[in-house]
Amino acid sequence: MLTAGCSKFLDTGLDTDMTGDIINNNRHTLWPLAHAMYTPMQNGFTVLDNNFFAAASDEAEPTYESGAAFILNNGILNQDNVTWVTGIYRQYYEGIRACNFFIDHADRYGDDILKKDRDTIRDAVNYARDKRNLAWFKAEAHVARAYYYSELIQVFGGVPIVKEVFSSGTKPAPAPQKSYDEVVEYIVGEIDWCLDDLQENWLTHSDNLTSEIGRFDKKSALAIKSRVLLHAASPLHNPSGDVTKWERAAKAARDVIELMSYTMPPDRDY
């Protein structure tokens, strides 16, 4: 639902012909760069050939005998039919790269770009609005990065954690693969670190930001954390039945419930 909202409301297009000078000297380039981190997200139906994930488990049966769900259910995944899996891997690391680039760019140039060619006294209202929006986007980039890793570990288990931005033409050294638990802790750390800087509710903010619905907020960030910790506590990843993992997952789920209870307007249908 979140990713469908992003594609509906957000301008996720990115001008790939922009030069470094244009990016670093025009404040209007900040927002396409911020939206770009949402572009690689998929809705829940596209990953498995328009099937629910349940069709690749014992919860449901696919309606046709072909495609990714059929491959998984019959245990015939191999190097010849693995393209859909490698596509997910590449696509989500492209999302991580977009997050890394925006975080690095906003940290180094963000405020200077917002001030450039602008009278910050006469245009104080718009300047303050843009500063708030930049701060939200920076926090969202950390959540988006956590989201991509949460999706990757569902399919691949432990994966490399990449936080650097590599210049074009540079061939970096291979990043070491992290364990499943290490990636889980990284995801949780990303969300906890930026939580207080996220927008609470795009529906109720005084800036009238309903057009921004679909961007990450506190609720969606906590929901990602809750899901990741629930999976980490499950028997698949917690065969010893460590109770502390279940307690941690329960606390994360409770945080979502409590936040939802006072941030949702009572007069709206969801």
N, C-alpha and C positions, 0 to 999 in steps of 0.2 A: 504494500500500500504506500509506503514511503517513497519508493523509487518511482512508482507510477505518478505520484504527486509531483515529483521533481520534473519528470519529462513533460508534464502538463503545464506547469506554471513557470518554470525557470527557463531563461534563455541560456542553454548549455552549449551553444555554438562557440567555437574559438577560431579566430582568424589566425591561421598558421603562417601567414605571410608577414606578420608583425615583426619588425626588427627590434633588437635590444634597445635602441635609442627611443623608439616609439613607446615601448613598454615602460621604460624608466622615466618618461617625460610627459605622459598623458594619463591623468587620473582616471579617465574613462576606460582605460585598459584593465584596471584593477578588477572590475566586476566580471568581465568575460573570463579572466584568469581564475577568479573564485568559482564561477559557475562550472568551469571545465572539470573540476574535481568530481562533479556529480555525473558527468557524461557517461563513464563506463558502467554505471549501475544498471542492473537488469531487474525487471520485475520477476515475480515468482513463477511465471509461466514460460519464460523463454529459455531457461537453462536446459531443461529436459524436453526440448522439442514441443513446447506448448503443453507439457504435462505438469501436473502437480508433483512435487517431490514425493508425495505419498505413493505415487505410482512406481517408484523405484524402491519400495520397501514392502513389508507385509501388510500395510494398511489399505492398499488399493491395488487394482489391476489396471494397466494401461488399456486403452480402447483399440489399439492397433498393434500388430506384431512387427514393429520396426522402431528404430530410433533409440535414443539413449536409455530410456527406461527399460526397454526390452533387452538391451545389451547388459545392463546391470542385473536385472532379474535372472538372466540365464547364465551369468558368470562367464561371459564371453568377451570381456573387455581385453583388447590387445593393442599392439602397436599399429594395427591397420584401421582400427575404428575408434581411436582415442582422440580424434581431432576436437570433438566438442569439449573434452576435458582440458586439453592444452589451450583451447581458446579462452576458457574461463581464467586459467592461470595468467595468460598474457594480458587479458583485458583488465583484470583486477590489479595487476602490477602497473598497468598504465594509469589506473586511478590513483595508486599510491604515488607514482611519480608526479602526477598533477598536484596532489596534496603537498608533497615535499617542495615542489617548485613554488607553489603559492605561499607556503609558510616562510620559505627562505626569502622570497621576493618582498613579501609584506613586512617582514621583520627588518629588512635592510633599507627599503625604499618607501614603504607605505605612507608614513606621515609626511615625508618630504613631497611625495607625489600629490597628496591631497592639498598641500599648501601651494603648489606650483601654479603660477598665473592666477592667483586668487587673492582677493582682499579678505582675509580671514576675520576682519572686524565688520565690514559691511555685509559680508556673506556668512556671518557667524552661525545662523540657524542651519544652513545647508552644510556648512563645514562640520558642525557638531554632529549632524545626522550622518554624514559620511564617515566620521571617525567611529561612531557607534557601529555602523554597518561593517566597517573594516575589522573592528574588534570581534564582532560576531563571526564573520567569515573566517578569521584566523582560528577561532575556537572550533568552528565547524570542520575546518580542515583536519584537525586532530581527531574528531569524531569520525569523519569520512575515512581517514587512514585506519582507524580501529575497525570500522565496519568492513573494509576490504579484507583485512586480516582475519576477521571473524568468519567471513565467507570462505576464504582460502583454507583455513584449518578444518572446516567441515568436510572438505573434499580431500585435502592432501595431508592433513595432520600438521606436524611441524614444518615450517617454511622459513626461508631467510627473512630477516627484518632489515629493510633498507630505509634509512633516514636521510641519506645524502642526495644531493642533486648533482648529476654528472653532466658535464658539458657535451655538446654534440661532437661526435668523432672520438670521444674518450672511451677506451675499453677498460672498465674498472675490474679490479680483482674480484673473483667470485665471492659472493657473500656466503658466510657459513650458514648451514641449516640449523635453525633453532629447534628445540624440542617443543612438543605441543604445549606443555605447561609454561615454558618460557614465553611463547607467543600469547598465551592467555594472560599472563601477568603484564605483558606489554600493552595489550588491549585495555585492560583494567586501568593501568597507569595513565594511558592516554586520556581516557574518559574522566577519571578522577581529577587529573591535572587541569582540564579546561572547563569543568562542569559549571563553575560559578560565572564563567564568561559567556555562557550560552543564553540565547533568548529563551524565556520561559514559555511564552505562548504567542505565536504570530497573530492570533485572532484578537488579542486584547491589548496589544501594545499601543501606547499613545501616539506613535508615529503613523498609525493606520497602515500596518504592514501586511494586510491580508493577502496581497499579491505575492508575498514571499512564502506562502504556505507550501510545504514540501522540503524546505531547508531543515537541516537538523536543529533540534531544540533540546532542552533538558530531558523531556520525556523520551524522545527517541534515543538519546544517548544512554540513558539509564536502562532502556529496554534492551539495547545491544549488550550492555554489560550483564544484565540479568540472564539473557539467553546464553551468553558465553559461559558464565559461571554455572548455569544449570547443566550444560553439556559437559563441562569439566568435572562436575560432581557425579555424573551418570556412571553406571558400571563399565561402560566402554572405556572411559578414561580414568576411572577411579575404581579399579578392580578390588582394591583392599577395603573399599567401603569407608574411607576416611570421613568421619562425621563432620569434621570442621569444614570440609568442602561443601557439604549439604547446608550447613548453617550459613556459610557465606552466600550461597546461592539464594537461600531463603531471605536473607537480609536484603540482597539486591532486588529481589522481586517485591519485597515490602516497600522499598524505596520508590519503586515505580508506582505502586498502588497509592501510596500516600501523596505523591506529587500529582497524580491524576485526579485525586479526590478534590483538590482545591484549585487546579488550574483550568479545568474544563468549564466553560460557561454553562449554566444550568438550563438556558433556554434554547439550546441548539440540539439538533438531531445528528447523531454520528453513525 
